[in-house]
Amino acid sequence: MLNDIESKTISFAQATGIMAVVIGHFYFQPFDVMQPYVFHMPLFFFLGGLLLSINNGLALKLKKTITKHGWYLIKGYTITGVISIFLVSYFGVEKRKPFADSIISTIELIVKSNFGNNSLFVVGWFLLAYMLSSLACILLVAAIDKTKFKNTFIFIFILIFFYFGMLYLPSLHVDRSHYIANLLSQICTASGFILTGYLLRKHWFRILRVDIMVGLFFIMLVMKNQGLLQGLNIAWSEYPSGILLSILTSLSGIYVIFVLCYSLANIRGHYAIILFISKNTKSIMTYHILSFFIVDLVFYLIGKYDITTSATYSHYKNINTWPIYVLSGLTLPLLAVYIYEVSLRFLFKKNLTPHLS
């Protein structure tokens, strides 16, 4: 059971992670050492492991995971796909093919293109990998839960998952042609980080120390200067630093983020905005690229940008505008969520109001 400080720390880490995702999808990177691709996706998988529990029953946990993530994946893909078609039709932005002739062929297209067929939902791979790896880890933990050497088995499976996820399966996907190997690699790598979080869950907050964080950050700084600190491209099973450095640098980045968030959680203050960001990470994950396109549209309407050149990773390139894009990627989805929640409360309250005759 998490105490208040630990719960806040996790919320702050989630908020930091989604901020890194938004920054990572824009061309301008304001950070040198703590670059988003070093830690952001592993951080979310690690958090999933910290929070993993099967205390309420295996069947219920599996059902909840499938319904929660599966339905959201379908809804998010459909909404962004329709909007993508609209943007192509009316503004001539980057043309992709979110929908095929049938549901089956659409699913096949999604898997083969790694969600790249929908310009507004390229993060779909993460949501799918998170769901499938969570299911795999839940089943694995449940299977060995009562065994005497549970932690030893988990550690062995961590090594197995990382080996297949970062070494063997990527070797089958060197030219991005083996889409099944790519999907399995995503699941294995994600499972490795989830199980790492699960293995450390009882000790994690006790080993968070500022001096260790400073040491790890210094090592990462040296590695950056030596050209050894490279990000992980889990989406396409690319690990340029190799398996060992990829794991160590990601875990180091996660540790640095957690120490900073834990320190912040111990300071009294008003954190409503950060907590609101943490609560709505999936909405930001799903709609931040759409927010980029909306900003592109604004620059187009004021005559600063040719909207036909707008694409998933290509937007109005001006060093002074990157804060606008990043802030919009965070705030526009949050604004939409806020309006949606207020509208629901208003309608619900109105429906409950008795009508006097």
N, C-alpha and C positions, 0 to 999 in steps of 0.2 A: 504494500500500500504506500503510495507516494504522499509525502507531506506537502505542505503548501509551497515551500521553496523549490522542492524538486518538480512539482507540477508546473510552477511558473517557468522553471528552467527549460523544461521540455517545450512549453508553449513558445518561449523566446527562441529556442533552437528551430522550431518549425517555422516561425516567422522569418528568421535569418535564412533558412534554407530556401524558402519561396522567393525571398528578395534576390538571392543568388541566382535562382532559375531565371527570373525576369532579366537581370543584368546579363546573364550568360547568353541570352538569345538576342542581345543587341550587339551591333558590330563593335562598339567602343567599350573597352574594358578598363574601368577606373582603378582596379586593384592590381598590384604587382605579384605578391606572393600568394595571397589568399584568393586565387582565381576560382571562379565558380566551378569549373569542371574538375577541379582537384577534389572537391568534397561534396557538392550539393546533392547529387542523386544518392551516393552512398549514405549521406546523412539521413535521408528519409527512410531508406531501408533499415539502417541502424536503429532509428527511432521506432520503427515497426517491431524490431526485436525486443527493444527495451519494454515495450508495452504488450508484448505477446503473452497471452494467457489462455488456458483451456479449462479454467476452473468451473465455468458454467456449462460444461458439456461439449463433447467433440462435435456432435451433429449440429447443435445450435450454432457453434462457432463457425463451422463450415458454411452453413446456410446464410448466416449473417454476412460473412465475407463475400460470398457470391452475390447476394442480393444488393448489398451496399455498393460494392465496387463495379459489379457487372452492369447494373441498371444505370449507374452514373456514367459509365463508359459509353453505353448505347445512346443515352440522352445527349451527352456532350458532343459525341461524334455527329449525331443527326443535326443538332442545332448549328454547329459550326460549319457543317457541310452545306446546309441550305444557305447560310450567310455567305459562304465562299462562292457559291454559284451566283448569288446576287451581286457580289463585288466584281466578279468577272464580267457579268452581263452589262452592268451599268457604268463601270469605271475602267474596265479593261486591265485589271491587275493580273498578276501571275495566274495563269490558267492551269489548273490541275483537275483531277477527275475523282471527286469524293464518292460518287455513286456509280455503280455499273448497272447492267440490265436487270439483275435480280439480287436478292439478298445474299445468296450463296456466292455469286460472282463478285459481289461487293466485299464480302468477307475475305475471299481469296485475294482480291486486289489490295485490301488493307494489309494482310499478312505479307504478301510479296513485296509491297512497297514500304513496309515498316511504318505505316500511317503517313507516309510522305505524299500520298495521293490527295490528302486534305491539307491545304496550305495553312489552315487555322488550327489544326489539331495534330501537329507533329509530335506533341508530347503524349499522344495516345499510347505509344509504346510503353511509357513508364507506368501508366495506370493499369495496362494489361499485365505487364511484368510483375507489378506490385501485387495484384490479385493472385496470379498464378503461383508466385513464389511464396506468398503468405499461406496459400492452401497447402503447398508442399511442406512448409515448415511446421504448420499446425499438425499435419498428419504425422510428420517425423517426431515431433516432440511428444505427441500423444502415444506413439508406438513405444518410445523408450522412457516414458515418464516414470515408470515404477522400477526401472532397472537400477542395479547397484552402482554401475559406473556411468550414469547418465551424462555427466559433464564431459567425460572422456569420449563418449560416443559423439556428442555434439561437436567437440573439437575436431574429431576425425572427419565428420561430415562437412565441417567448415572448410577443411583443407581440400576435400574431394570437390566440393562445389566451386571453390576458387580455381582449382586446377582445370576443371572442365570449362568453367565460365570465362576464364581469362587466358587460358593457354591452348587447350585441345580444340574446343569448338571454334574459337576465332581462327585457328589454322585452316579450318574448312571453309572459312568465309572471307578469305583474303581479298577477293574481288567484289565483295558485296553481292554475290550471286546465290549463295546457299541460305535462303531466308529461314528455313527451319532450324539450321544450325545457329543462325543469329538469334532467333527467338529463344532457343534452349540456352544459349550463352547468357542472354539477358536474365533468364530465370535463375540460372545457376549462380551468377555473380550476385544478383539480388538476394538469393537465399544465403549466400556466404555472409553478407553483411547483416542480414536479419538474424541469423544464428549467432553471429558475433555479439550483436546487441543483447540477444537473449542470454548468452553465456555470461555476460558481464553485468546483467541487470541488477544483481544483488550487491555488487561491489562498486558500480560505476561512480556513484556520487561521492563515495568515500575516497576515491583515488584522484579526484579533480583537485589539482594544485597549481597555483600560479607559477611557481618556479619551474615545474615540469613543462607548463605551457610555453614559458619564455624560451626554454631550452629547445623544445620542438620547433618553435617558430624560427629560432636562429638557424637550426639545421635546415629547415625548409628554405630560408633565405639563401644559405650557402648553395643548396641544391639548385635554386632558381638561377643564381649567378653562374653556376657550372652547366646550365642547360639540362639538368636532370629532373627538374620539377615540371612534369607534363600532365595534362589533364587526362581523365578517363572518358572515353566515348563509349559508354555502356550501350547506347542506342544502336551503335553499329559494330560492337564487339571489337573495338580498337584500343589497345593498351600499349602505347609507344614506349613507356618506361619499363615494360616487362611486368610480370606478375608480382614479384616481391616488392618493388618500389611502388607499384600502383596501390597495393594493399596498405603499405606502411604510410605513404604520403596521404592517402585518403583518411586513414584512421588518425593520423596526426592532425589533419585539418578538422576532423570531427571533434577531436579532443580540445583543440584551440577554441573552437566555437562554443563548446559546452562550458569551458572554464569562464569565458567571457559572459555567457548567458547566466551561469550560476552566480557570478559576481554581481551582475545586474539584478538578479532576483533577490539578492540579499539587501538591496538598497530600497528603502521605502520610497514609493512614488506612484504616479498615476500612469498605468500602462494599458489603458483601455484600447488604444489604437493598435498596439502591438498584439494584444490578446485577440482583437477582432481579426487582424491579419492571420494569426495562427489558426483561428477557428475556420477560416475560409480559404485555406491553402489550395484546395481542389478547384475552387472557382477561379482563383488567380492563375493556377496552373493551366486551366482550360481556356481562359479568355484573355490572357495577357497579350497574345499575338494579335488577336482581334483589336485590342486596344492600340497596338502599334499602327495597325491599318487606319484606325480612326484618326490618330494624330497625323498620319500621312495625308488623309483626306482634308484635314484642316489646313495643312501647309499647301495642299493643292488648291483649295478654294481661295487662299490669299495670294496665289500666284508664285509660290516659292518652290514648288515641286511638281514634277511630271508623274502623275499617279500611275501611269502605265508601266513605270519601272519599279513599282512597289512589289515586293515579294516577301516570303516568309522571313528571310534573313537579310533583306535589303530594304532600307528605309531612307528617309531624308538624312544624308550624311553631313552633319555639321557638329563639330566638337562642342558647340555651345548648346545643342539641343538634346544631348543624351539624357540629362536629368528629366527633361519633359517626357521623354519616352518611358523611362524607368518608372517615374512617378505615375504616369498614366497607366502603365501596365499593372501597377498595384492598386491605384485608386478607382479606376473605372469599373473593374469587376466588383470591388467592395461597394461602390455606389449602387451598382445594379442589385447586389444582394440586399443592401440596406433598404432600397425602394421596394424590393420584392417582399421582404419581411414586414415592413410597415404596412404595405397594401394588404397582406394576408391578415395581419392583426386588425386592421380597420374593417375588412370584410367579415371576419369571424365575429368581431364585436357587434357589427351591424346586424348580422344574422341572429345573434342571441338577444338583441334588444326587443322586448315585448312591444307589440303594436297595440296601442290603446284605441278602443272603438268609441 
